[in-house]
Structure formats: C-alpha cells, structure tokens
Amino acid sequence: MKVRDSIAVLVVLAAIPAGVEGGPIQFWQLKEAAAAPLLVVGRVLSVQKGEPVPEGSMPWTAETLAMTAEIQVLRSYPDAMEPAVPERLRVRFFAYGPSVTQFVNGYPPPLPSLEPGRVLILPLQENKHPSLEPWQLIADSGVSLTIPARAEMQESEHPPASARVFLLREVANALDSGTPAEVSAVAGYLDKQEEDLTGELMALIGPAIGDDRDRWAEVATNLLAAEGIPRPSVADLLSGKAELKKWPGRQNVSLAQAALEKLKASRDTDTLLIKTWIAEAPLHAWGSANSLLEYSDNAVTNETLRRALRDDVAGTSYIAWTLARNGDHDILADALARALKVVDRPDAEFSDLQGAAALLEEFGNNEQLTQLANVVRKYQTQDEKFYSLLWQDATGNDNPRSARVLAVVLRDRRIVFGEFRYCDLAVGALERAIGQKFGAGADTQQERDAAVSGALAWLASQGIS
C-alpha cells in the first residue's frame, strides 16, 4: 500500500532521538519457532498492563510497557512436560506505550500483539518455576514472533513426531478448516517464510480439502492477496508457464499454484476467484485489488464489485479506485456514491478511506468534490486525527482537482510539528498539484505566511474559496 500520511511521517522523524537509526526487521521463521522449549496454542483471555520498562533496559528508547497475558492452553508441544503444562498460564511480553504511534525504517522494532480473544501459537522459553513466574516468548521483538492459529482441531490418531510437524499441522488446520479471517492471517504468516513449505503443507491440506473447490479458492486467493507485486499471473500459474525459480522468496506463490492446480483453468474458476477476492475485501483490500487487475475486463468483476459497493462492503472503495485508475470506469457511479459515505466515517479502515478519498479526488464531479471539502472542514474541528488522514488521502495524487480540499487546509494555522502548520504543508501539496511555486518549506514564519497568502490568492483567482 502506498502510504501518504506525510504528517505522521514528519512527526515521527522529528520525534526520533538524534543518532537513532532503524535496523533490519527480524522476520521469525517456522524453524526458529520449532526450536522453542515449549509451543503453546492458546487463546488470550486477558491482558494486564504493567509498569513502564526502565529506560536503557531495552535495545530501543521508545516508551515500552511490561505486559502479562493470561492464556487458555488449547494444545501444546511437547505434551509430556514435567511438570505438566497447566490449563492456564501467564505470559509476559512487551508493548509500546501511548506515545509511540508511528514506525520508521524498522524503528522501534515490531512487538508481538497479544489481544484478548486471539488464538496464537506462542513459542516460549524454558521456565524452571512456572508456578511462580510468568512464561516468556523466545524473543522480545520481531515480525511473526507469534503465529496465528485456529482454536478447533480434529483429534489425530498419531501425535506430532516433532515440533516442526506440530507447527505445520496447526498452519494446515487454519488453511483447510479456518474462517476467511483465519486463512488470511495464516497466509500473511506464510508470506514471511523463507523456505518453501508447499510439499509439507499440501500433504496435509490436500486430503483434508479433497474436491472442495470453494476451499481451494479460499486458500489460493488469500495466499495471493498476501503476496507483494509484481508476481506471476493466475493464468500463468494455472497453465504452468510461470517459472517460480525466477521469483525467489515468493513461497506463497508456490503454495498458491498448488491450490490453483486443484481448481484447473476454466471460466468457473475465474468467477470463483473473482467473487472470493471481492467478498473478502474487508480482510485484504490491497491484495484483492491488485489480484483483480488481471480480471478487470471480466464482466463478473464489474457486476460483483458494483453489487458489493452498493452493499457497502468494507474495502471495496480501494478495489474500485485501483480498477478505475486502470481504465474501468463503469463502476464509478456506485464507487463514488459509496466513497462519500466512507470519507464521513472516522472509524473507516485505512485502505478503504484511502481508496474512497482518492476516488473522489480523481473522478468526482464538482458537486462531489465540494462535498468532500465540506467533510474535511467538518472534521477539521471535530476529529483532528481523522482530519489529518482524510485531507492527505484526498490530496495525495498531485492532482489539480484537490484544490477545493487544500483551500480548507490552507486556512488551518494549527501547529503540526515544530513551527510548521497544516497550512504550510498544504502549500507544498498545492505546489505539487498545479506545478506552481509559492514558497513552500521556507525557513522563516514571515516567508511561510507569504507562501500561504500566495496560495490562497491563486485559489481565489480560480474561483475557489
């Protein structure tokens, strides 16, 4: 996703202590989790916030809190530990305090998210006093330190022969039996894996899924939606033309191809994939949108997306924006009608809001652009956080049509960071949109005031107030 929240980025850059540089992000691998002394599949029952971690005790300086989660143990490996793993246990982990709102170049590093209700595989360190001390994860930070899982699992005649088999069974269980959200979460985990797990996973999910075309489509669409771009087309994957050795590090694509081969190339398969991507837009709007580009001229895409837009399905605004930018304008009437609803929702998901605002900026008529500007003006006083996102999403494509929204922001003299105000940032946005210079980024307050005045004068000359 193209992130255009320039205010947030600038605030973060200003807040990072001098000399702090982002380092490489740790992406935890399945084989590393398999080396943990104890693996627990558990449901997070509650989380207790502890005291702030003393400054200097962590490798980063961002505000950090010590947390404790109460976990209901569903399954574990090994299951014959001494003493036995209790039905409930406490796990200590770290979370960032309220002052940490953005991340730049891997700083501060990602921390695990243990939220009530989530079911996760927790790789735990050895604990010699489990009745007295909370358990701890095998590390403090990194992506995929915990692994999404499904609570329910059918009993097996044979216990897992190793920690690796235990983990693969859990991943396969989510793929072949999970809800769309569970499949999507596991697909996201697999996307970060550096080894190809296709053979091992297909041996598990193949017999479980059998001839269930809907489930194979569920697996394939979620794996592809989690993948970055560019990637091989579905047509090439189905035909066998895709040379996966030319796509190193794309292990999800290999597993997706194996799932697609169960469906075989046909119109019915295309229809099934299209409908699944659109139905699951709330889970992965970006992934659905970029996957559907291959089917942008398919009548099923147009009909299904228009219906979903009318039904107000979350995430569809981002899909519509992506397809409209690539020439599919038949969807615009329904897309713009929904976009006006989404931009007036402070709780809108980020990609949905981004797509809705961009749709109006690029394709809205004069009346719709005025409505968008009025919504921005409304949240300018009601909800500054939402306003900050909204006006940037509505002006982020360097389009002269964003002038109406920028006219609202140019009158906002509130400080964003340091000495810079919203109006100062809006001057820069207007310069990029129309290709004229007013003096954005000037050093002195007097020069910045002159730049704002020049930008407002230009807008007035165009009949925009």
N, C-alpha and C positions, 0 to 999 in steps of 0.2 A: 504494500500500500504506500502511496506517495503521501508522506506526512507533511502538512503545510502549516502546522501550528508554530509559526515563526516567533510569536510572543513567548510561548513556553520555552522554546529552544534558547532564545536570547536570555530569558530569566535564568535558566539553568546554567548557561555559560557564565553568567555574571556571579552565580552563587557558588560555583565550584572553587574550592580553595586554590590559591596560586600553587603551581608545581604539581597538581594532581592530574594525572593522565589516565584515560581509560585503557585498560589492558584487555587481552584476549578473553572472550567469554568461554567458560567451561561448559561444554555440552556433554552431559553424563551419558555413558554408553551402557547398553544392557549387560555387557560382560563385566563392567565395573560394579553394577548393582548386584550381579550374581556372586561377587566376591565378598559381599557383606556377611558378617557373622549371623545375622538374623534378617529374614524377609517377612514382613507382615502385610497382609491385605487387610486393611481396616477402614472403618467408617469414622470420620471425625465427628465426635459427639458435641464437643465444646472446645472453646479456646479461651485461655486465661491470659490476659496481658500482664506482663511482669514489669520489672524496673528497667530503666534505660541502662544499656551496657556502658560501662565506664569508658570514657574517651581514651583511645590508644590501645584498647584491648582487641580491636578488630583490624584487619588489613585496610579498612576504609574508614573515612571520617564522618560519613553520613549518620544522622541520628538513627540509632538502632535499639530495638526493644527485645528483651528476652521473653519468649512466649512459651506456654505449655499447653499442649493439646491432649484432651482425653480421647482415646481411641478404643473403639469396639473392635476386637480382633475377630475377623471372619475366617481367615486361613493364615498359616504361617509355614515357613521352611527354615531350618529343619523342624519337623513337628514332634521330635522326641528329644527336646532340650531338657537339661537339668539345671535349675528347676524348670518345671513346665511353664510355657507361656500362658499368662493369665487371660481371662476373657476380656479384660480391660487393662490398658496400660497407659502411662503418661509419656508423652514425647516432647522433649524440649527442642525448640527451633528459634530462629531469629526472624524478625520482621522490621521493616523501616518505620520510623515514626512519622507523624503527620507533616513534618517539614520537608520530607522527601517526596516530591511529586513527579519528577521527570528524571530520565536517564539519558546520558550522552556517552557514546563510544564505550559502552560497557561499564561506565561508572555511574553510580555504585553498582556492584555486580548483582545479578538476579538472585533473589532469595525464594525458597520454597513457599508455596501457598497452601496452607492447611486451614480450610474454611469448613465450618460446621455443615454436615451433610455430604461432603465429598467422600468418595471411596478411592483410596490410593494404595499403591504398593510402596511401603516405607522400608528402605534399606537401612538397617540400624547397626550401630556399633555394639561391641560387646559391653555388657553391663553386669559387673560382678555383684552388685547389690540392687537388683531390680525392685525389691520391695521397699527400698529406702530412697532410691534416686530415679529420676525420670530417665528414659532412654534418650539417645541422641542419634540423629541421622549420621551417615558416614561422612558428611561434609556440611559446611555452613551455607555454601552458595553454589550457584550454577544452574543452568537450564536442564530440565528433565532429571533433577535430583530425585524427585518422587515420580511415580509412574501411574497414570490414570488406570483405573480398573473397574470391573463390574462386580456388584455385591453378590449376585446369584451365580452359582456354578453347579453344573451337574456333577454328582459324585463319580469318580473314576475307579475302576477295578484295581488299577495299579497306581501307587503313589509315585510322584515325580522322582526320577532317578538322580536328579541333580538340581542345583539352584537355577541353572540355565533352563532346564526343562520346566521347572516351576514357573519361571517368568514367561516363557513362551506360551505355556498353557493359558496364563492369565491374559496375555495380549490376544491370543486366538479367541478366547472366550468373549472378549469385548467385540471382536470383529464379526464372529459368526452368530452372536446372540444379543449383542448390545443394542441399545436405543440409538437413534441417529446422533445424539449428543455424545454418547459413549464411543461410538465408532469414530466420530470426528476427533475426539480427544486423543484416542489411541493413534489415529492417523498422524496427528501433529507430533506425537512422540516418535513414531517411526521415521518421520521426516528428518529427525536429528540424528538418526543412527548411521554410522559409517560403514557398517558391514551389511551385506545382503542377507536378509533373513527369509527370503522368498521360499526357498526349498523347505525349511523347517516349518514355517507358518502354513504353507499350502498343504503339507502333510497333515496338519491338524484341522484347518478350516475346511478343506476340500470334502472330507467325508461328512462333516457336520452340516455344511450348507447343501451339499448334493446338487439337485437341479433347481434350487430356489433362485430364479432369475432376479427377483426383487432384492434379495440379499446380496447377490454378486454385484448388482448395480450399486447397492449401498456401499459396499466395500470399495469398489473401483472409483466411484465419484468422490468419496471422501479422501482417498489416498491422493488423487489428482488435485483436488481442491487444496490440499495441504502443501502441494509442491510449488516451488517457485517457477518463474518463467525466464527464458523460453524453455520448452520441453517438447518431446515428441508429440505429434498429434494423435488423437484417438484412432483416426483412420490408419495411420502408420503402425500403431500398436496392434490393432486388430488384424492388419494384413501381414504383420511380421516384417515390414520394411524398416522399422525402427531399429537401428544398431545401438543397443544400450551401452556398449563399451565406449561409445562416443559421448556418453552422458555420465561421466564419473560422479559419484556422490549422490546419484538420484536413485536411491534404493527403493523409494516409494513407487517410482515408475515401474520398476521390475515387478513388484508385487501387484501393482495395478494392471499391468499387462497380463499377468497370470489370471487375474479375476476377469478381465475382459475376454480372454480366450474361452472362458466358460459361457459367455453370452453369445459370441460369434457375431460377425458383421451382418447387420440387417437394418431395415427401416424401424422395425420394432425395437431393436437395441438402441438406435439413435433416440427414439422417442422416450424410452425408459430412462436413458441417461439425462436427457434434457429436463424431463419432469422432476427427476430426483434433485438435480442441481438447483432448480428454481424453488422447489418445496423446502429445501434445506438452506436457503439463503440466510435465514437468521443465524445459522451456525458459522458460515464461512462465505460472506458476501463477496469478498475479494476473490477467493478461489472459484466460486461459482461463476462470477462474471468473466474471468479470464478463460475458464474452461468453455463457456458458452460462445466465445468468439468464433470457435470453429464451426458453430451451428447457427451463426447469425442470420443466414439466408434460409433457414429451415422454417417452414410455416408453423411447425409445432412450437418453436421457440417464441415466435411472435405471439401466438394465441395464448400460450401458457403464461408468458410473462405479463401480458396485458390483463389477464384474469387475476393473477397474483397481485398486480398493482392495484386493481380495483378492490381486491380483498384486503388491502393494506398489510401485506406480508412483509415483515421486517427484513431489511437487507436488499429488497428489490429495487430501491432507488439507486443503489450503487451499480447493480447489474444494468439497469436501464441507462444510466449515464455512460457506462463502458460501451454498451452496444450502440447508443446514439452517436457517440464520438466516432464510431467506426461505420457510420452510414445508415443505421437502422432507425429511420425517423417515423415509421408507422406507429411506434409505441409512445410517441411524445405526448399525445393528448392525455393518456392515462398517467404517464410518468410525471408530467408537470402538475397534474391535479393532486397526485399523492405528495409530490415534493413540497407543495405549500403547506400540507399538514405536518410533514416531518420537521421542517425548519421551525415550527412553533412548538416543538417538544423538547424541553430541556433534558429529558431522560433518554433521548434518541441515542442509539448505538453509534459510535464514531463514524464507521464507514457508511452507514445509512444516511447520517447527517451530511457527510462529505458529498455523497452522491446527489442528495436532494438539492443542496445549495448550489453545487456545480451545474446541475441540470437547469436550474432557474437562471444562473448567470449566463450560460452558453446558449440556451434555447428558449427562454421565457420571452413572452411578448412584453410590451411596455407596461401594461397593467400588472402583469405578474412580477416584473422587476420592481415596480413601485410597492407592491405588497411585500416583497422580500425586504426592501429597505425599511418599511414600516415595522416589520417583525424585528429587524436588527435594532431599530430605535426603541422598541418596547423592552427588549432585554438589556439594552444599554443601562437602564435604571433598575430593572427587576432582578437580573441574574448576571453579574459581571463575568463569571467563569464561562457560562454558556455563550454569552455575547462575544467573548474573546475567540471562542472556537467558531461561532457562526459567521462573524464578519470575515474571518480569514478564509473559511471554506467557500464563502460567496464571492471572494475576490482573488482566489489563488491561481487563476489560469491566465493572468496577464491579459485580460480581455477588456476592451473599452466599455463593454456593457456593464462592467462592475461599478461604473461611476456613481450610480444612484446610491449604492451602499456606502461607497467611500465618502460621499457627501455627508452621510450621518457620522462616520467615524472622524472625519476632519474637524468636527465641532466638539470632539471629546478631548478635553485638556487634562484628563487624569493621568497621573504618572503610571507607567508600566514597570519600568526598572530604571535605576539611576536617575538621570534627568530626562529620560525620553518618555514621551507621552503617546497615547493612542494616535493622536493627530499626526505626530511625527512619523509614525510607522505608516499611516495612511498616505502620507505624501509620497513615500517610496513606492507604495503599491500603485498609486495613480501614475507615477512616472513610468513604471514598467508597463502599465496597461495602455497608455496613449503615446508613449515614445517621446515625451517632452520632459524637460528638466525644470524643477522648481527649487532645487537646493536641498534635497533630502540628505540626511546624515550630517548636517552642518554641526560645527563644534559648539557654537555659542547659542544661548537662548534667543538672542535677537535675530540671528540668522535663521534659526528654526521657525520663529514666528513669521518671518518674512516668507519662508517657503510655504507655510500653511496658508498665509494670505494669498500668495500667488496661485496656489492650487484651488482655493475657493473662488478666486476671481475667474479662473479658467472655467470652472464648473458653471458659474453664473452666466458666462458668455455662451454656454451651451444650453441655457435654459434649465439647468439642474440646480436645485436649491436644497 
